[in-house]
Amino acid sequence: MSRVAVITDSCASLPDEFYEKYDIAMVPYYVHIGNRSVRDLVDMTREEFLQHLRTATELPKTANPGAGDYLQKFQDAARRTTEIVSIHMTSLGSGAYQAALVAREMALQQVSGVRIEVVDTRNVAMAHGWMVLEAARAAQAGARLDDILALIQRMIPVTRMLQTADTLRYLYMGGRIGRAQHLAGSLLRIRPLISMEDGVIVALGQERSRSAIYQRMVDLIAQKVGRGGSIKAAVIHAADEGAAGTLRRLLEENFRCVEMLVTNLSSALAVHTGPGTVGVCYFPAEVLQP
């Protein structure tokens, strides 16, 4: 059993089987569909949610877990270890980090002799997920909490997400772009390219074809690691395995992919970009070496 308990939430977008395989405690986000509230990955699969989203006339709302949700996981972990790390998506895009901080203080008042660290990855999706996964692998290999925290801090500045959406409809429904932008973008079939810098979503441009935007992703990665550089990459998508496969092949042709994963985007994230979303989350493989 690992010395360090690793906790995260469903926005990490890890493949479902990884939570059990790597002993990662997952706290689900909440998705509100009309008058019904469901727990991401618990009450509804990603595939079921995306099927609903395709025909939704009103955009579902999401809510981060509360302090009580994290407190329960901290209490469970404290029964088997004295070192706990809770890893979260950017605090500038969700209240999960703050909720976990509150839960940490509550847990420390109830349980003595336990160390709990709460980490803001300043990132999202599998960029966040990679830090969770590598932390869990290190924990299973016997690493102590300070070693794992150092690993995450090395990963934070070099782990990057590049993502595009097939339609602007969901960005418009969610209030993230105006009607004029939505109409113009839809008419021209514009596909935006977005990323995240220091915890904030940034626009990197736009293209009118998938092939052009995938090539743009490859060029941006090459600027960071060099053509043929060694990376660990995860292709993320929302109900578009074909697009995910195309992007995967392109990445494998241009880089030495030490590890390649393909996974569906978390429902709590896919709600904002919709079916057809595809992207890559990657980091240089050498960052794993201290």
C-alpha positions in Angstrom: 0.0 0.0 0.0 1.3 3.5 -0.9 2.6 5.6 1.9 1.0 8.7 0.4 -2.7 8.9 -0.3 -3.5 10.7 -3.6 -6.9 12.4 -4.0 -8.3 14.4 -6.9 -11.6 15.0 -8.6 -13.3 14.0 -11.8 -12.1 17.0 -13.8 -8.7 15.2 -14.0 -10.3 13.4 -17.0 -8.2 10.2 -16.3 -9.3 7.0 -18.0 -11.9 5.5 -15.7 -9.9 2.4 -14.8 -6.9 4.4 -13.6 -8.6 5.5 -10.4 -8.6 1.9 -9.1 -5.4 0.8 -10.8 -3.3 3.5 -9.2 -5.3 3.8 -5.9 -6.5 7.4 -6.6 -9.4 8.6 -4.6 -11.8 10.5 -6.9 -14.2 13.2 -5.7 -17.0 13.7 -8.3 -18.0 17.1 -9.6 -21.8 17.7 -9.8 -23.7 18.2 -13.0 -27.2 19.8 -12.8 -29.5 18.7 -15.7 -32.7 20.6 -15.2 -34.0 19.7 -11.7 -31.7 16.7 -11.5 -28.3 16.7 -9.9 -25.9 13.9 -10.9 -22.3 13.0 -9.8 -19.8 12.9 -12.6 -18.5 9.3 -13.2 -20.8 8.0 -10.4 -24.4 8.5 -11.5 -23.7 9.1 -15.2 -20.9 8.1 -17.5 -19.2 10.5 -19.8 -20.7 8.8 -22.8 -24.3 9.1 -21.4 -23.7 12.8 -20.5 -22.4 13.6 -24.0 -25.4 11.9 -25.6 -27.7 14.1 -23.6 -25.6 17.2 -24.4 -26.0 16.6 -28.2 -29.7 17.4 -28.1 -29.9 19.7 -25.0 -31.7 23.0 -25.5 -30.5 24.3 -22.1 -26.9 23.9 -21.1 -26.4 21.8 -17.9 -24.7 23.6 -15.1 -21.8 22.3 -13.1 -20.7 22.7 -9.5 -17.4 21.7 -7.8 -17.4 19.3 -4.8 -18.0 20.9 -1.4 -15.7 20.9 1.6 -17.7 18.0 3.0 -17.0 15.9 0.0 -13.2 16.3 0.4 -13.4 16.0 4.2 -14.8 12.5 3.7 -12.0 11.5 1.5 -9.4 13.0 3.8 -10.9 11.1 6.8 -10.9 7.8 4.8 -7.3 8.3 3.8 -6.2 9.2 7.3 -7.3 5.7 8.5 -4.5 4.1 6.5 -1.7 6.7 6.2 -0.3 9.9 7.7 0.5 11.6 4.4 -2.2 12.9 2.0 -2.0 15.0 -1.2 -5.1 16.5 -2.8 -4.5 17.7 -6.4 -6.8 20.1 -8.2 -7.5 21.9 -11.4 -6.7 25.6 -11.6 -8.1 27.6 -8.7 -8.9 30.4 -11.2 -11.4 28.2 -12.9 -13.1 26.3 -10.1 -13.8 26.5 -6.4 -12.6 22.9 -5.8 -9.1 24.0 -4.5 -10.7 26.4 -2.0 -13.1 23.7 -0.9 -10.3 21.3 -0.3 -8.4 23.9 1.7 -11.4 24.3 4.0 -11.7 20.5 4.3 -8.0 20.3 5.1 -8.5 22.6 8.1 -11.5 20.6 9.3 -9.7 17.3 9.0 -6.6 18.5 10.9 -8.9 19.6 13.7 -10.4 16.1 13.9 -7.3 13.9 13.2 -3.9 14.3 14.8 -0.6 13.2 13.3 -1.7 13.6 9.7 -0.1 15.8 7.0 -2.4 17.0 4.2 -1.2 19.1 1.3 -3.6 20.7 -1.2 -2.1 21.5 -4.7 -3.3 23.9 -7.3 -2.0 22.6 -10.6 -2.8 25.9 -12.4 -4.1 23.6 -15.2 -7.0 21.6 -16.4 -8.2 18.3 -18.0 -5.4 15.7 -18.5 -2.7 18.4 -17.9 -4.1 18.2 -14.3 -4.6 14.5 -14.7 -1.0 13.9 -15.6 0.1 15.4 -12.3 -2.3 13.2 -10.5 -1.2 10.1 -12.4 2.5 10.6 -11.9 2.0 11.5 -8.2 0.1 8.2 -7.8 2.7 6.2 -9.6 5.4 7.8 -7.4 3.4 7.0 -4.3 3.0 3.3 -5.4 6.8 3.2 -5.8 7.3 4.3 -2.2 7.9 8.0 -2.6 7.3 10.3 0.4 5.0 13.3 0.3 7.9 15.9 -0.1 9.2 14.0 -3.1 5.7 13.9 -4.7 5.2 17.6 -4.1 8.6 18.4 -5.7 7.6 16.3 -8.7 4.3 18.2 -9.2 6.1 21.5 -8.9 8.5 20.5 -11.7 5.5 19.5 -13.8 3.3 22.6 -13.3 5.3 25.0 -15.5 5.8 22.6 -18.4 2.6 20.6 -18.6 0.4 22.1 -21.3 -3.1 21.7 -22.8 -4.0 22.5 -26.4 -7.7 22.1 -27.3 -10.2 22.9 -30.0 -13.9 22.7 -30.3 -15.9 21.5 -33.3 -18.6 24.1 -32.7 -19.0 27.4 -30.9 -22.5 26.6 -29.8 -21.7 25.4 -26.3 -19.3 28.4 -25.7 -22.2 30.6 -26.7 -24.8 28.7 -24.6 -22.5 29.0 -21.6 -22.1 32.7 -22.0 -18.4 32.6 -22.8 -18.8 34.3 -26.2 -21.4 36.7 -27.6 -24.1 36.1 -30.1 -22.2 38.0 -32.9 -19.1 35.9 -32.3 -21.2 32.7 -32.3 -23.0 33.5 -35.6 -19.8 34.7 -37.4 -17.8 31.8 -36.2 -20.5 29.3 -37.1 -20.9 30.8 -40.5 -17.2 30.6 -41.3 -16.8 27.3 -39.5 -14.1 28.7 -37.3 -12.4 26.3 -34.9 -10.7 28.1 -32.0 -7.5 26.9 -30.4 -7.2 27.4 -26.7 -4.6 26.7 -24.0 -4.0 27.6 -20.4 -1.3 29.9 -19.0 -0.7 30.2 -15.3 -4.2 29.0 -14.6 -6.1 31.1 -17.1 -7.7 30.0 -20.4 -6.0 31.8 -23.3 -6.9 31.9 -27.1 -4.0 30.9 -29.4 -5.8 31.6 -32.7 -8.3 29.9 -35.0 -8.4 27.8 -38.1 -11.1 26.7 -40.6 -10.1 23.1 -40.8 -9.3 20.3 -38.4 -6.1 19.4 -40.2 -4.8 23.0 -40.0 -5.5 23.2 -36.3 -3.9 19.8 -35.5 -0.8 20.9 -37.4 -0.8 24.1 -35.3 -0.8 22.0 -32.2 2.1 20.0 -33.5 4.0 23.2 -34.3 3.4 24.7 -30.8 4.6 21.5 -29.1 7.7 21.5 -31.3 8.5 25.0 -30.2 8.6 23.7 -26.6 10.3 20.3 -26.9 11.7 20.3 -30.4 10.6 18.1 -33.4 11.1 14.5 -32.3 11.3 15.4 -28.6 10.3 13.0 -25.9 6.9 13.6 -24.4 4.1 12.0 -22.4 0.8 12.9 -24.1 -2.9 12.3 -23.6 -5.3 13.0 -26.4 -8.6 14.2 -24.9 -11.9 14.2 -26.7 -15.6 14.5 -26.2 -17.3 11.7 -28.1 -15.1 11.9 -31.1 -12.8 8.9 -31.3 -12.1 9.4 -34.9 -10.6 12.9 -34.4 -8.7 11.6 -31.4 -7.2 8.9 -33.5 -6.1 11.4 -36.2 -4.5 13.6 -33.7 -2.8 10.7 -31.9 -1.2 9.5 -35.2 0.0 13.0 -36.0 1.7 13.3 -32.6 3.3 9.9 -32.8 4.7 10.9 -36.3 6.3 14.0 -35.0 7.4 13.2 -31.4 8.8 10.4 -29.4 5.7 9.6 -27.3 7.1 7.8 -24.3 3.5 7.3 -23.2 0.3 8.0 -25.1 -3.2 7.9 -23.5 -6.6 8.6 -25.1 -9.4 9.6 -22.8 -12.8 11.2 -22.8 -13.0 14.7 -21.4 -14.7 15.0 -18.0 -18.4 15.8 -18.2 -17.9 18.8 -16.0 -15.5 20.2 -18.6 -17.1 18.9 -21.8 -20.3 20.8 -21.0 -18.5 24.1 -21.9 -17.2 23.0 -25.3 -19.5 20.2 -26.3 -19.2 17.0 -28.4 -16.5 17.2 -31.0 -13.9 18.7 -28.6 -10.4 17.3 -29.1 -7.0 18.2 -27.8 -3.8 17.1 -26.3 -2.3 17.5 -22.8 1.5 16.8 -22.7 4.7 17.4 -20.8 8.4 16.7 -21.6 9.3 13.3 -20.3 12.6 14.4 -18.8 10.8 16.4 -16.2 10.2 13.2 -14.3 13.9 13.0 -13.4 14.8 15.1 -10.3 
